Amino acid sequence: MPANQFLLLLQKRFAPFFCAQFLGAFNDNLFKTALVTIITYDAASWTDINVGLLNNLIAGLFILPFLLVSATAGQIADKFEKSQLVRLVKLLEITIMLIAAIGWMTHSLWILIFSIVAMGLHSTLFGPIKHAYLPQHLAQHELVGGNGMVQMGTFVGILTGQLSGAVLVTLQPNGIQLIMLSTLLVAVLGWLVSRAIPVTPAADTSVIIGRNPFVEMVRNLRFAVKNREVFTAMLANSWFWFFGAMLLAQFPVFARDILHGEPSVFVVLLSAFSLGIGAGSLLCEKLSGRTLQLGLVSAGAIGLTMFGLDLYLAASSYKSTVTVDAWQFLLQDAGWRVTLDCALLGASGGIYVVPLFALIQTKADRAYLSRIIGGMNILNALFMVVAALLAMLLLQAGLSVPELFLVTALMNAALLVLLFLKQPIYFSALLNWLKPQ
């Protein structure tokens, strides 16, 4: 067996799958960040809609397919062989990027927003396959490390995609053409890599694909509720996506209006948060001793509150009104503090979420696992849609972006207390994990 999680990258059962999911995350964020960046910094030539509202709308529309299609995606992933499904999803990604190219060439914001929704559909179809694939190819003692690698790969993909999107779109006069070419090439590369994924048998070929996604949504959630331990983990996982959505959707306007930064400052914030999640995810194998350790969930949740509160304080103490680039921003004490808070928030999130995935994969019925993941993606979508709507309402009500960070951190603290009261095992697991070994 591999001595550590990194050696999985040398094995065919893991490496092609890891690369395919990495490239998918990269491309999602390359495209989405390029669109958000050009809207934020060149709004006048694209739209007269309020930029802050439009950025939250784009975030909400991207995850809308998770709400509508996840139940069906879970059924498909349980019914059919998974390596072939991955290849079909990658062909869909190529098609979407060709449609997006038309939007870029014709300067059509609504074609690009349609493509955002379509990329959300692509990710929705891939999600249940991704998390059900791992327990079919990894031993139980490898699941924490394997999930850590996948989470790291996902968020490094997010980071590098965001960096590439934010940088390429500003390379005038050919930024848009570079985005068009890059997204299409990455989609093609993802399909080529997916061809090496080993055959992964269907979990239950008797599954009947429901025609009504709303009926299947309710059915999936009802099934998930029957296993209280798994359902609690699903809700806790969805809260992480709510928390992240509340923060990340504000970063472009936060960088521009509060920190008075150029696009490079936005890139710094995204880099810090994404690298933090990658580091936290990789640390889980070491911190857990290669076992399922629920104490890490509680420790990560505490970190989300602590560093969320400090992000509000750091942003409130930022007094400079001079427009700065990334280097000038980092030379300021408050700039370093904001950046460090973003990194530690990400690390806390990685430590929080990886054990939850391992718990679900371990405790859920294996024949129904893809549908359980589909149900979790429905919850994720609901939480993220609510996050987008709540952020828009709070901003419309007059809250500043730092105050939005404060509200999110306080909500996290309240829900952590509720988790300890309703599921005391998370508190006792934290105490056991903190005891000297």
The 8 nearest C-alpha neighbors of each residue, nearest first, counted from 0:
[[1, 2, 141, 3, 138, 7, 6, 140],
 [2, 0, 3, 6, 7, 4, 5, 141],
 [1, 3, 0, 6, 4, 5, 7, 141],
 [4, 2, 1, 5, 6, 144, 7, 284],
 [3, 5, 144, 6, 7, 145, 1, 148],
 [6, 4, 7, 3, 8, 148, 9, 1],
 [7, 5, 8, 9, 4, 1, 3, 2],
 [8, 6, 5, 9, 10, 4, 13, 1],
 [7, 9, 14, 6, 10, 5, 13, 17],
 [10, 8, 7, 6, 14, 11, 13, 5],
 [9, 11, 7, 12, 8, 13, 14, 6],
 [10, 12, 13, 14, 15, 9, 196, 197],
 [11, 13, 10, 197, 136, 14, 196, 15],
 [12, 14, 11, 16, 10, 17, 15, 7],
 [13, 15, 8, 17, 11, 16, 10, 18],
 [16, 14, 18, 196, 17, 195, 192, 13],
 [15, 17, 19, 18, 14, 13, 196, 20],
 [18, 16, 14, 20, 15, 19, 13, 21],
 [19, 17, 21, 15, 16, 20, 22, 14],
 [20, 18, 16, 189, 22, 21, 17, 193],
 [19, 21, 23, 17, 22, 18, 24, 16],
 [22, 20, 18, 24, 156, 23, 19, 152],
 [23, 21, 25, 19, 24, 20, 189, 26],
 [24, 22, 20, 26, 25, 21, 27, 19],
 [23, 25, 156, 27, 21, 22, 26, 157],
 [26, 24, 156, 160, 22, 157, 23, 28],
 [25, 27, 29, 23, 28, 24, 182, 22],
 [28, 26, 24, 30, 25, 29, 31, 23],
 [27, 29, 160, 31, 161, 30, 26, 25],
 [28, 30, 160, 164, 26, 161, 32, 27],
 [29, 31, 28, 33, 27, 32, 26, 164],
 [30, 32, 28, 34, 33, 29, 27, 35],
 [33, 31, 35, 164, 34, 161, 28, 29],
 [34, 32, 164, 36, 30, 165, 31, 35],
 [33, 35, 31, 32, 37, 36, 38, 30],
 [36, 34, 32, 38, 33, 37, 39, 31],
 [37, 35, 39, 33, 38, 34, 32, 165],
 [36, 38, 41, 34, 40, 39, 35, 33],
 [37, 39, 42, 35, 41, 36, 40, 34],
 [40, 38, 36, 37, 42, 41, 35, 50],
 [39, 41, 37, 38, 42, 36, 262, 35],
 [42, 40, 37, 38, 43, 39, 44, 45],
 [41, 43, 38, 45, 44, 39, 46, 40],
 [42, 44, 45, 41, 46, 47, 38, 40],
 [43, 45, 42, 41, 46, 47, 38, 106],
 [44, 46, 42, 43, 108, 38, 41, 47],
 [47, 45, 48, 43, 42, 44, 108, 38],
 [46, 48, 43, 49, 42, 45, 50, 44],
 [47, 49, 46, 50, 53, 52, 42, 51],
 [50, 48, 52, 51, 53, 47, 46, 54],
 [51, 49, 53, 52, 39, 54, 48, 38],
 [52, 50, 54, 53, 49, 55, 252, 249],
 [51, 53, 55, 49, 50, 54, 56, 391],
 [54, 52, 56, 50, 55, 51, 49, 57],
 [55, 53, 57, 51, 56, 52, 50, 35],
 [54, 56, 58, 52, 53, 57, 387, 248],
 [57, 55, 53, 59, 54, 58, 60, 52],
 [58, 56, 60, 54, 59, 55, 61, 53],
 [59, 57, 55, 61, 56, 60, 54, 248],
 [58, 60, 56, 384, 57, 61, 62, 387],
 [61, 59, 63, 57, 62, 58, 116, 56],
 [62, 60, 119, 116, 58, 59, 115, 63],
 [61, 63, 65, 60, 64, 59, 119, 380],
 [62, 64, 60, 66, 65, 61, 59, 380],
 [65, 63, 67, 120, 66, 68, 62, 119],
 [66, 64, 69, 123, 62, 380, 63, 377],
 [65, 67, 377, 380, 64, 63, 68, 69],
 [66, 68, 64, 65, 69, 212, 63, 213],
 [67, 69, 71, 64, 70, 65, 66, 72],
 [70, 68, 373, 72, 65, 71, 377, 123],
 [71, 69, 373, 216, 73, 72, 215, 68],
 [70, 72, 74, 73, 68, 69, 75, 212],
 [71, 73, 69, 124, 75, 70, 74, 68],
 [74, 72, 370, 373, 369, 76, 70, 71],
 [73, 75, 71, 77, 72, 76, 370, 208],
 [74, 76, 72, 78, 73, 77, 79, 71],
 [75, 77, 73, 128, 74, 78, 79, 369],
 [78, 76, 202, 74, 369, 75, 201, 203],
 [79, 77, 204, 75, 203, 201, 206, 76],
 [80, 78, 201, 76, 77, 81, 75, 204],
 [79, 81, 201, 200, 199, 82, 83, 84],
 [80, 82, 84, 199, 83, 79, 85, 128],
 [81, 83, 85, 84, 198, 196, 199, 80],
 [84, 82, 86, 85, 81, 80, 87, 198],
 [83, 85, 81, 87, 82, 86, 88, 80],
 [86, 84, 88, 82, 83, 87, 89, 81],
 [85, 87, 89, 83, 84, 88, 193, 190],
 [88, 86, 90, 84, 89, 85, 83, 91],
 [89, 87, 91, 85, 90, 86, 84, 121],
 [88, 90, 92, 190, 86, 91, 87, 85],
 [91, 89, 87, 93, 92, 88, 86, 94],
 [90, 92, 88, 94, 89, 93, 95, 87],
 [91, 93, 89, 95, 90, 94, 186, 96],
 [92, 94, 90, 186, 96, 91, 95, 183],
 [95, 93, 91, 97, 92, 96, 90, 98],
 [96, 94, 98, 92, 97, 93, 114, 99],
 [95, 97, 99, 93, 98, 94, 183, 100],
 [96, 98, 100, 94, 95, 99, 93, 101],
 [99, 97, 95, 101, 100, 96, 94, 102],
 [100, 98, 96, 102, 101, 97, 111, 114],
 [99, 101, 103, 97, 98, 102, 179, 104],
 [102, 100, 104, 99, 98, 103, 105, 97],
 [103, 101, 107, 110, 99, 111, 105, 100],
 [102, 104, 100, 106, 101, 105, 99, 107],
 [103, 105, 101, 102, 106, 100, 107, 176],
 [106, 104, 102, 107, 103, 101, 100, 108],
 [107, 105, 103, 104, 102, 108, 45, 101],
 [108, 106, 102, 105, 109, 110, 103, 111],
 [107, 109, 111, 110, 112, 106, 102, 45],
 [108, 110, 112, 111, 107, 113, 102, 114],
 [111, 109, 102, 113, 112, 107, 108, 114],
 [112, 110, 114, 108, 109, 102, 113, 99],
 [111, 113, 109, 115, 114, 110, 108, 116],
 [114, 112, 110, 116, 111, 115, 109, 117],
 [115, 113, 117, 111, 112, 116, 99, 118],
 [116, 114, 112, 118, 113, 117, 61, 119],
 [115, 117, 61, 119, 113, 114, 118, 60],
 [118, 116, 114, 120, 119, 115, 113, 121],
 [119, 117, 121, 115, 120, 116, 114, 122],
 [118, 120, 61, 116, 122, 117, 121, 62],
 [121, 119, 123, 117, 64, 118, 122, 124],
 [122, 120, 118, 124, 119, 123, 117, 88],
 [123, 121, 125, 119, 120, 124, 126, 118],
 [124, 122, 120, 65, 126, 121, 125, 69],
 [123, 125, 72, 121, 122, 126, 120, 127],
 [124, 126, 122, 128, 123, 127, 129, 121],
 [125, 127, 129, 123, 128, 124, 122, 130],
 [128, 126, 369, 372, 73, 129, 373, 130],
 [127, 129, 131, 125, 126, 76, 130, 132],
 [130, 128, 126, 132, 127, 131, 125, 133],
 [129, 131, 132, 127, 128, 133, 126, 372],
 [130, 132, 128, 369, 133, 129, 368, 127],
 [133, 131, 129, 135, 130, 128, 134, 136],
 [132, 134, 135, 136, 131, 137, 130, 129],
 [135, 133, 137, 136, 132, 131, 360, 138],
 [136, 134, 133, 132, 137, 131, 199, 138],
 [135, 137, 133, 134, 12, 132, 138, 13],
 [138, 136, 134, 133, 141, 135, 142, 139],
 [139, 137, 141, 140, 142, 134, 136, 135],
 [138, 140, 141, 142, 137, 134, 361, 143],
 [139, 141, 138, 142, 289, 290, 143, 137],
 [142, 140, 138, 139, 144, 143, 137, 145],
 [141, 143, 145, 139, 144, 140, 146, 357],
 [144, 142, 146, 145, 141, 357, 284, 147],
 [145, 143, 147, 4, 284, 141, 142, 146],
 [146, 144, 142, 148, 147, 143, 141, 4],
 [145, 147, 149, 143, 148, 144, 142, 150],
 [146, 148, 280, 144, 281, 150, 145, 149],
 [147, 149, 151, 145, 146, 150, 152, 144],
 [150, 148, 152, 146, 151, 147, 153, 145],
 [149, 151, 153, 147, 152, 148, 146, 280],
 [152, 150, 277, 148, 154, 149, 153, 280],
 [153, 151, 149, 155, 150, 21, 154, 156],
 [154, 152, 150, 156, 151, 21, 155, 24],
 [153, 155, 157, 156, 151, 273, 152, 277],
 [154, 156, 158, 152, 157, 153, 151, 159],
 [157, 155, 25, 153, 154, 24, 159, 21],
 [156, 158, 154, 160, 25, 155, 28, 24],
 [159, 157, 155, 161, 160, 156, 273, 270],
 [158, 160, 162, 156, 161, 157, 163, 155],
 [161, 159, 29, 25, 28, 163, 157, 158],
 [162, 160, 164, 158, 28, 29, 32, 159],
 [163, 161, 159, 165, 160, 164, 266, 158],
 [162, 164, 160, 166, 161, 165, 167, 159],
 [165, 163, 33, 29, 161, 32, 167, 162],
 [164, 166, 162, 33, 163, 168, 167, 161],
 [167, 165, 163, 164, 169, 168, 162, 170],
 [168, 166, 174, 170, 169, 164, 163, 165],
 [167, 169, 174, 175, 170, 166, 33, 165],
 [168, 170, 167, 166, 174, 171, 165, 37],
 [171, 169, 174, 167, 168, 173, 172, 166],
 [172, 170, 173, 174, 169, 168, 175, 167],
 [171, 173, 174, 170, 175, 169, 176, 168],
 [174, 172, 171, 176, 175, 170, 177, 168],
 [175, 173, 168, 170, 177, 171, 167, 176],
 [174, 176, 178, 177, 168, 173, 179, 103],
 [175, 177, 179, 173, 178, 174, 180, 103],
 [178, 176, 174, 180, 175, 179, 181, 173],
 [177, 179, 175, 181, 176, 180, 182, 174],
 [180, 178, 176, 177, 100, 181, 182, 175],
 [179, 181, 177, 183, 178, 182, 184, 176],
 [180, 182, 178, 184, 183, 179, 177, 185],
 [183, 181, 185, 184, 179, 180, 26, 178],
 [182, 184, 186, 180, 181, 185, 96, 93],
 [185, 183, 187, 181, 186, 182, 188, 180],
 [186, 184, 188, 182, 187, 183, 189, 181],
 [185, 187, 189, 183, 93, 184, 188, 92],
 [186, 188, 184, 190, 189, 185, 93, 183],
 [189, 187, 185, 191, 190, 186, 184, 192],
 [190, 188, 186, 19, 192, 187, 191, 22],
 [189, 191, 89, 193, 187, 188, 192, 86],
 [190, 192, 188, 193, 189, 194, 187, 195],
 [193, 191, 189, 194, 190, 195, 15, 19],
 [194, 192, 190, 195, 196, 191, 86, 19],
 [193, 195, 192, 191, 196, 190, 86, 82],
 [196, 194, 193, 15, 192, 197, 11, 191],
 [195, 197, 15, 193, 194, 16, 82, 198],
 [198, 196, 195, 199, 12, 82, 11, 194],
 [197, 199, 82, 200, 196, 80, 81, 83],
 [198, 200, 81, 80, 82, 197, 201, 132],
 [201, 199, 80, 198, 202, 81, 79, 82],
 [200, 202, 80, 79, 78, 203, 77, 204],
 [201, 203, 77, 366, 78, 200, 204, 365],
 [204, 202, 78, 205, 201, 77, 366, 206],
 [203, 205, 78, 206, 201, 79, 202, 77],
 [206, 204, 203, 207, 78, 202, 77, 208],
 [205, 207, 204, 78, 203, 208, 74, 77],
 [208, 206, 209, 205, 74, 78, 204, 75],
 [209, 207, 74, 206, 210, 71, 75, 78],
 [210, 208, 211, 207, 215, 212, 71, 214],
 [209, 211, 212, 208, 215, 71, 214, 213],
 [210, 212, 214, 213, 209, 215, 216, 71],
 [213, 211, 215, 214, 216, 68, 210, 71],
 [212, 214, 216, 215, 211, 217, 67, 70],
 [213, 215, 217, 216, 211, 212, 218, 209],
 [216, 214, 218, 212, 213, 217, 70, 219],
 [215, 217, 213, 70, 219, 214, 218, 212],
 [216, 218, 220, 214, 215, 219, 221, 213],
 [217, 219, 215, 221, 216, 220, 214, 222],
 [220, 218, 222, 216, 374, 221, 217, 215],
 [219, 221, 223, 217, 222, 218, 374, 224],
 [222, 220, 218, 224, 223, 219, 217, 225],
 [221, 223, 219, 220, 224, 225, 218, 226],
 [222, 224, 220, 225, 221, 230, 226, 219],
 [225, 223, 221, 226, 230, 222, 227, 220],
 [226, 224, 223, 222, 227, 221, 230, 229],
 [227, 225, 224, 229, 228, 223, 230, 222],
 [226, 228, 230, 229, 224, 225, 231, 223],
 [227, 229, 231, 230, 226, 232, 362, 359],
 [230, 228, 232, 231, 226, 227, 359, 233],
 [229, 231, 233, 227, 232, 224, 228, 223],
 [232, 230, 234, 228, 233, 229, 227, 235],
 [233, 231, 235, 229, 230, 234, 355, 236],
 [232, 234, 230, 236, 231, 235, 375, 237],
 [235, 233, 237, 231, 236, 232, 238, 230],
 [234, 236, 232, 238, 237, 233, 231, 239],
 [235, 237, 233, 239, 234, 238, 232, 352],
 [238, 236, 379, 234, 240, 239, 235, 378],
 [237, 239, 241, 235, 240, 236, 242, 234],
 [238, 240, 242, 237, 236, 241, 243, 235],
 [239, 241, 243, 237, 238, 242, 244, 379],
 [242, 240, 383, 238, 244, 382, 239, 243],
 [243, 241, 239, 245, 240, 244, 238, 246],
 [244, 242, 240, 246, 245, 241, 247, 239],
 [243, 245, 241, 247, 246, 242, 248, 240],
 [244, 246, 242, 243, 386, 247, 248, 241],
 [247, 245, 243, 244, 249, 248, 242, 404],
 [246, 248, 250, 249, 244, 243, 245, 269],
 [247, 249, 246, 250, 244, 55, 245, 54],
 [250, 248, 247, 246, 252, 251, 253, 400],
 [249, 251, 253, 247, 252, 248, 254, 265],
 [252, 250, 254, 253, 249, 265, 255, 39],
 [251, 253, 255, 254, 250, 256, 249, 51],
 [254, 252, 250, 257, 251, 255, 256, 249],
 [255, 253, 258, 265, 260, 251, 252, 250],
 [254, 256, 259, 260, 252, 253, 258, 257],
 [257, 255, 259, 253, 252, 258, 254, 260],
 [258, 256, 253, 259, 254, 255, 252, 314],
 [257, 259, 254, 260, 256, 255, 253, 317],
 [260, 258, 255, 322, 256, 257, 320, 254],
 [261, 259, 323, 255, 254, 264, 258, 322],
 [260, 262, 324, 263, 264, 323, 255, 322],
 [263, 261, 265, 264, 260, 266, 165, 255],
 [262, 264, 266, 325, 265, 261, 324, 267],
 [265, 263, 325, 267, 266, 260, 262, 261],
 [264, 266, 262, 254, 268, 263, 267, 251],
 [265, 267, 263, 269, 264, 268, 270, 162],
 [268, 266, 264, 270, 265, 269, 271, 263],
 [269, 267, 271, 265, 270, 266, 338, 272],
 [270, 268, 266, 272, 267, 271, 273, 265],
 [271, 269, 267, 273, 268, 272, 158, 274],
 [270, 272, 342, 268, 274, 269, 341, 273],
 [271, 273, 342, 345, 341, 275, 269, 270],
 [274, 272, 276, 275, 270, 154, 158, 271],
 [275, 273, 277, 271, 276, 272, 270, 278],
 [274, 276, 346, 345, 342, 272, 278, 273],
 [277, 275, 345, 346, 349, 279, 273, 274],
 [276, 278, 151, 274, 280, 275, 279, 154],
 [279, 277, 275, 281, 280, 276, 346, 274],
 [278, 280, 346, 349, 350, 276, 282, 281],
 [281, 279, 349, 147, 277, 282, 278, 283],
 [280, 282, 147, 278, 283, 279, 277, 148],
 [283, 281, 279, 285, 280, 284, 286, 278],
 [282, 284, 286, 281, 285, 280, 287, 350],
 [283, 285, 144, 289, 287, 282, 286, 143],
 [286, 284, 288, 282, 283, 287, 289, 281],
 [287, 285, 283, 284, 288, 282, 295, 289],
 [286, 288, 289, 284, 292, 285, 290, 283],
 [287, 289, 285, 290, 286, 284, 283, 292],
 [290, 288, 284, 287, 140, 143, 285, 144],
 [291, 289, 288, 287, 292, 140, 143, 284],
 [290, 292, 354, 293, 287, 357, 143, 358],
 [293, 291, 294, 287, 290, 295, 354, 428],
 [294, 292, 295, 296, 428, 425, 354, 291],
 [429, 293, 295, 428, 297, 296, 292, 432],
 [294, 296, 298, 293, 297, 299, 351, 350],
 [297, 295, 351, 299, 293, 294, 298, 300],
 [296, 298, 300, 294, 299, 295, 429, 301],
 [299, 297, 295, 301, 300, 296, 294, 302],
 [298, 300, 351, 347, 302, 296, 350, 297],
 [301, 299, 297, 303, 302, 298, 351, 296],
 [300, 302, 298, 304, 299, 303, 305, 297],
 [301, 303, 305, 299, 347, 300, 304, 306],
 [304, 302, 300, 344, 301, 306, 305, 307],
 [305, 303, 408, 307, 301, 302, 306, 412],
 [306, 304, 302, 308, 307, 303, 301, 309],
 [305, 307, 309, 308, 340, 303, 304, 344],
 [308, 306, 304, 408, 310, 309, 305, 303],
 [309, 307, 311, 306, 305, 310, 405, 408],
 [308, 310, 306, 312, 311, 307, 313, 305],
 [311, 309, 313, 307, 308, 312, 340, 337],
 [310, 312, 401, 314, 308, 309, 313, 405],
 [313, 311, 309, 315, 310, 314, 316, 308],
 [312, 314, 310, 316, 315, 311, 337, 309],
 [315, 313, 317, 311, 316, 312, 310, 401],
 [314, 316, 312, 313, 317, 311, 401, 318],
 [315, 317, 313, 314, 318, 312, 333, 311],
 [318, 316, 314, 315, 333, 319, 313, 258],
 [319, 317, 316, 320, 315, 258, 333, 314],
 [320, 318, 321, 317, 258, 259, 322, 323],
 [319, 321, 259, 318, 322, 258, 257, 317],
 [322, 320, 319, 323, 259, 260, 258, 318],
 [321, 323, 259, 260, 320, 261, 324, 258],
 [324, 322, 260, 327, 328, 261, 321, 259],
 [323, 325, 261, 327, 326, 260, 263, 328],
 [326, 324, 264, 328, 263, 327, 329, 323],
 [327, 325, 329, 328, 324, 330, 323, 264],
 [328, 326, 330, 324, 323, 329, 325, 331],
 [327, 329, 325, 334, 326, 330, 331, 323],
 [328, 330, 334, 326, 335, 331, 327, 325],
 [329, 331, 327, 328, 326, 332, 334, 335],
 [332, 330, 334, 329, 333, 328, 335, 327],
 [333, 331, 335, 334, 336, 330, 329, 328],
 [332, 334, 336, 335, 331, 317, 313, 337],
 [335, 333, 331, 329, 337, 328, 332, 336],
 [336, 334, 338, 332, 329, 333, 337, 339],
 [335, 337, 333, 339, 334, 338, 340, 313],
 [336, 338, 340, 334, 335, 339, 313, 310],
 [339, 337, 335, 341, 336, 340, 268, 271],
 [340, 338, 342, 336, 341, 337, 335, 343],
 [339, 341, 343, 337, 342, 338, 306, 310],
 [342, 340, 272, 344, 338, 339, 343, 271],
 [341, 343, 271, 275, 272, 339, 345, 340],
 [344, 342, 346, 340, 345, 341, 275, 347],
 [345, 343, 341, 347, 303, 342, 346, 306],
 [344, 346, 276, 275, 272, 348, 342, 343],
 [347, 345, 279, 275, 276, 343, 349, 348],
 [348, 346, 299, 344, 350, 302, 345, 349],
 [347, 349, 351, 345, 346, 350, 299, 276],
 [348, 350, 280, 279, 276, 346, 351, 352],
 [351, 349, 279, 347, 299, 348, 280, 352],
 [350, 352, 296, 299, 348, 349, 295, 347],
 [351, 353, 355, 349, 354, 350, 348, 236],
 [352, 354, 356, 355, 147, 350, 351, 146],
 [355, 353, 357, 356, 352, 358, 291, 293],
 [354, 356, 358, 352, 353, 357, 232, 359],
 [357, 355, 359, 353, 358, 354, 360, 352],
 [356, 358, 354, 360, 355, 359, 143, 142],
 [359, 357, 355, 361, 356, 360, 362, 354],
 [358, 360, 356, 362, 361, 357, 229, 363],
 [359, 361, 357, 358, 363, 362, 356, 134],
 [362, 360, 358, 359, 363, 357, 139, 134],
 [361, 363, 359, 360, 358, 229, 364, 228],
 [364, 362, 359, 360, 361, 365, 368, 229],
 [363, 365, 367, 366, 368, 362, 361, 360],
 [366, 364, 368, 367, 363, 202, 360, 369],
 [367, 365, 202, 364, 368, 203, 77, 369],
 [368, 366, 365, 364, 370, 369, 371, 77],
 [367, 369, 371, 365, 370, 366, 364, 131],
 [370, 368, 73, 127, 372, 371, 131, 77],
 [369, 371, 73, 373, 372, 368, 367, 74],
 [372, 370, 368, 374, 373, 369, 375, 367],
 [373, 371, 375, 369, 127, 370, 374, 376],
 [372, 374, 73, 69, 370, 376, 70, 371],
 [375, 373, 371, 377, 372, 376, 219, 220],
 [374, 376, 372, 378, 377, 373, 233, 379],
 [375, 377, 379, 373, 378, 374, 65, 380],
 [378, 376, 66, 374, 380, 375, 379, 65],
 [377, 379, 381, 375, 376, 380, 237, 382],
 [380, 378, 237, 376, 382, 377, 381, 375],
 [379, 381, 66, 383, 377, 65, 378, 382],
 [382, 380, 378, 384, 383, 379, 385, 377],
 [381, 383, 385, 241, 379, 380, 384, 386],
 [384, 382, 386, 241, 380, 385, 381, 244],
 [385, 383, 387, 381, 386, 59, 382, 380],
 [384, 386, 388, 382, 383, 387, 389, 381],
 [387, 385, 383, 389, 384, 388, 245, 241],
 [386, 388, 384, 390, 385, 389, 55, 59],
 [389, 387, 385, 391, 390, 386, 384, 392],
 [390, 388, 392, 386, 391, 387, 385, 393],
 [391, 389, 387, 393, 388, 392, 386, 394],
 [390, 392, 388, 394, 389, 393, 395, 387],
 [393, 391, 395, 389, 390, 394, 396, 388],
 [394, 392, 396, 390, 395, 391, 398, 389],
 [393, 395, 398, 391, 397, 396, 392, 390],
 [394, 396, 392, 397, 393, 391, 398, 390],
 [397, 395, 393, 394, 398, 392, 391, 399],
 [396, 398, 394, 395, 399, 393, 392, 400],
 [399, 397, 394, 393, 402, 396, 403, 400],
 [398, 400, 402, 401, 403, 397, 394, 393],
 [399, 401, 403, 402, 253, 404, 398, 249],
 [402, 400, 311, 404, 403, 399, 314, 405],
 [403, 401, 405, 399, 404, 400, 398, 406],
 [402, 404, 400, 406, 401, 405, 407, 399],
 [403, 405, 401, 407, 402, 406, 311, 408],
 [406, 404, 402, 408, 403, 407, 311, 308],
 [405, 407, 403, 409, 408, 404, 410, 402],
 [406, 408, 410, 404, 405, 409, 411, 403],
 [409, 407, 304, 411, 307, 405, 410, 406],
 [410, 408, 412, 406, 411, 407, 405, 413],
 [409, 411, 413, 407, 412, 408, 406, 414],
 [412, 410, 408, 414, 409, 413, 304, 415],
 [411, 413, 409, 415, 410, 414, 304, 408],
 [414, 412, 410, 416, 411, 415, 409, 417],
 [415, 413, 417, 411, 416, 412, 418, 410],
 [414, 416, 418, 412, 417, 413, 411, 419],
 [417, 415, 419, 413, 414, 418, 420, 412],
 [416, 418, 414, 420, 415, 419, 421, 413],
 [419, 417, 415, 421, 420, 416, 422, 414],
 [418, 420, 423, 416, 422, 417, 426, 421],
 [419, 421, 417, 418, 423, 422, 416, 426],
 [420, 422, 418, 419, 417, 423, 416, 424],
 [421, 423, 419, 424, 418, 420, 425, 426],
 [424, 422, 419, 426, 425, 420, 421, 427],
 [425, 423, 427, 422, 426, 428, 419, 293],
 [426, 424, 428, 423, 427, 293, 294, 422],
 [425, 427, 429, 423, 428, 424, 419, 430],
 [428, 426, 424, 430, 429, 425, 431, 423],
 [427, 429, 294, 431, 425, 426, 430, 293],
 [294, 428, 430, 432, 426, 427, 431, 297],
 [429, 431, 427, 433, 428, 432, 434, 426],
 [432, 430, 428, 434, 433, 429, 427, 294],
 [431, 433, 429, 430, 434, 294, 428, 292],
 [432, 434, 430, 431, 429, 435, 294, 428],
 [435, 433, 431, 432, 436, 430, 429, 428],
 [434, 436, 433, 432, 431, 430, 429, 286],
 [435, 434, 432, 433, 431, 288, 286, 287]]
